[in-house]
Amino acid sequence: MNDEAKRESISRLTVVEKVYFQVGDDQPLLTTGSYGRVVRSSPEQEDQVYQRKTTIDGPIKLDLGWLATEKISLICIQNKSGIFLEKSPTPEEVEQEKKKELFICLDVDGCAEPFIVVPSGESCRFVPVDPNRLSLLNVGGSVPILITVFPDVPL
């Protein structure tokens, strides 16, 4: 790729989602949403997405990797509890995994206040105002998670 093509290249963040809610045999209610935005257009900006798999065993500060001091366009957190890839779980194991929740907490006057719950096997995404005030807390046992942090270098 030549220098001029690099200067004209852009990075985009795109989100597409569908949420269904169904009661009994009724027609499901569907909510959809999608958007995209440019988050980087200069080849001099070498910010990369930060992604980390880890297990939460107690309250910890949200790991933002090398983007801790940067503006962030989106954070996605997946609670990987209840996802069995290597064996068929027993009913007891399934029930135990369902209890593993992840709380996203906000530091308010030195105290971590939970404000988002990510149930077992689910995920959430958000744009933080001050990501350095966020921490994570597990409930119901150790919670394996995947954190993805997208940089924001708007035009």
C-alpha positions as CSV (number, residue, x, y, z in Angstrom):
1,M,0.0,0.0,0.0
2,N,1.5,3.4,-1.0
3,D,1.7,6.4,1.4
4,E,-1.2,8.2,-0.3
5,A,-3.5,5.1,0.1
6,K,-2.5,4.8,3.7
7,R,-3.4,8.4,4.4
8,E,-6.9,7.9,2.8
9,S,-7.6,4.7,4.6
10,I,-10.2,4.8,7.4
11,S,-11.1,2.6,10.3
12,R,-14.7,2.0,11.1
13,L,-16.5,0.6,14.1
14,T,-19.8,-1.1,13.2
15,V,-22.4,-2.5,15.5
16,V,-25.4,-4.6,14.4
17,E,-27.8,-6.1,17.0
18,K,-31.1,-7.8,17.3
19,V,-33.0,-8.4,20.5
20,Y,-36.1,-10.7,20.6
21,F,-38.7,-11.0,23.3
22,Q,-41.4,-13.7,23.0
23,V,-44.2,-14.6,25.4
24,G,-45.6,-18.1,24.9
25,D,-46.6,-18.7,21.3
26,D,-47.1,-15.0,20.5
27,Q,-45.2,-13.3,17.8
28,P,-41.8,-12.2,19.2
29,L,-41.1,-8.5,19.7
30,L,-38.0,-7.5,17.8
31,T,-35.8,-4.5,18.5
32,T,-33.0,-3.9,16.0
33,G,-30.2,-1.4,15.8
34,S,-27.1,-0.7,13.9
35,Y,-24.6,2.1,13.5
36,G,-21.2,2.7,12.2
37,R,-18.7,5.5,12.7
38,V,-15.2,6.4,11.7
39,V,-12.7,6.0,14.5
40,R,-9.4,6.6,12.8
41,S,-8.3,8.0,9.5
42,S,-4.6,8.7,10.0
43,P,-1.9,6.1,9.4
44,E,0.2,7.9,12.1
45,Q,-2.3,6.7,14.6
46,E,-1.2,3.2,15.4
47,D,-3.7,2.4,18.1
48,Q,-4.9,-1.1,18.1
49,V,-7.8,-2.9,19.6
50,Y,-7.0,-4.3,23.1
51,Q,-8.5,-7.8,23.8
52,R,-7.9,-10.0,26.8
53,K,-9.2,-13.2,28.2
54,T,-9.0,-13.5,31.9
55,T,-10.9,-14.9,34.9
56,I,-12.4,-12.6,37.6
57,D,-11.9,-14.1,41.1
58,G,-12.6,-10.9,43.1
59,P,-13.0,-7.2,42.7
60,I,-10.5,-5.8,40.2
61,K,-10.0,-2.5,38.2
62,L,-11.2,-2.8,34.6
63,D,-8.1,-3.7,32.5
64,L,-7.9,-1.3,29.6
65,G,-4.4,-2.4,28.5
66,W,-2.4,0.1,26.5
67,L,-5.6,2.2,25.9
68,A,-5.9,3.1,29.6
69,T,-4.8,6.7,28.9
70,E,-6.5,7.0,25.5
71,K,-10.0,8.0,24.5
72,I,-12.1,4.9,24.1
73,S,-14.9,4.4,21.5
74,L,-16.4,1.2,22.8
75,I,-15.9,-1.5,25.4
76,C,-17.3,-5.0,25.0
77,I,-17.3,-7.4,27.9
78,Q,-18.4,-11.1,27.5
79,N,-19.2,-13.3,30.5
80,K,-17.9,-16.7,29.2
81,S,-19.4,-18.7,32.1
82,G,-21.8,-21.5,31.0
83,I,-20.1,-22.0,27.6
84,F,-19.0,-25.6,27.5
85,L,-16.7,-26.4,24.6
86,E,-14.8,-29.5,25.7
87,K,-17.4,-31.7,27.4
88,S,-21.1,-32.2,28.0
89,P,-21.8,-30.7,31.4
90,T,-23.9,-32.4,34.1
91,P,-27.2,-30.7,35.1
92,E,-25.4,-29.6,38.3
93,E,-22.6,-28.0,36.4
94,V,-25.1,-26.1,34.2
95,E,-26.9,-24.8,37.2
96,Q,-23.6,-23.7,38.9
97,E,-22.5,-21.8,35.8
98,K,-25.8,-20.0,35.5
99,K,-25.1,-18.4,38.9
100,K,-21.9,-16.8,37.7
101,E,-22.6,-13.1,37.2
102,L,-20.2,-10.3,36.4
103,F,-20.9,-6.8,37.9
104,I,-19.5,-3.8,36.2
105,C,-18.9,-1.2,39.0
106,L,-18.4,2.5,39.1
107,D,-16.0,4.1,41.6
108,V,-18.1,6.6,43.6
109,D,-16.2,8.4,46.4
110,G,-13.8,5.4,46.7
111,C,-16.6,2.8,46.8
112,A,-17.3,0.4,43.9
113,E,-21.0,0.7,43.1
114,P,-22.4,-2.0,40.8
115,F,-24.5,-0.6,37.9
116,I,-24.4,-3.2,35.1
117,V,-25.0,-7.0,35.5
118,V,-23.7,-9.3,32.8
119,P,-25.3,-12.7,33.4
120,S,-23.7,-16.0,32.6
121,G,-23.1,-16.5,28.8
122,E,-24.1,-12.9,28.0
123,S,-22.3,-9.7,27.0
124,C,-22.6,-6.0,27.1
125,R,-21.2,-3.1,25.2
126,F,-20.9,0.6,26.2
127,V,-19.1,3.8,25.6
128,P,-17.5,4.9,28.9
129,V,-17.4,8.5,30.1
130,D,-14.5,7.8,32.4
131,P,-13.2,4.2,32.0
132,N,-10.6,4.6,34.7
133,R,-13.4,4.6,37.3
134,L,-14.7,1.2,36.3
135,S,-14.0,-2.1,38.1
136,L,-15.3,-5.7,37.8
137,L,-16.8,-8.0,40.5
138,N,-17.7,-11.6,40.2
139,V,-20.7,-13.3,42.0
140,G,-21.4,-17.0,42.2
141,G,-17.8,-18.1,41.6
142,S,-14.9,-17.4,39.2
143,V,-16.1,-15.7,36.0
144,P,-14.1,-16.2,32.8
145,I,-14.4,-13.1,30.6
146,L,-13.3,-11.6,27.3
147,I,-12.7,-7.8,27.3
148,T,-12.4,-5.9,24.0
149,V,-11.5,-2.2,24.1
150,F,-11.7,-0.2,20.9
151,P,-9.7,3.0,20.5
152,D,-11.3,6.3,19.4
153,V,-9.4,8.7,17.2
154,P,-12.2,10.6,15.6
155,L,-11.8,12.8,12.5
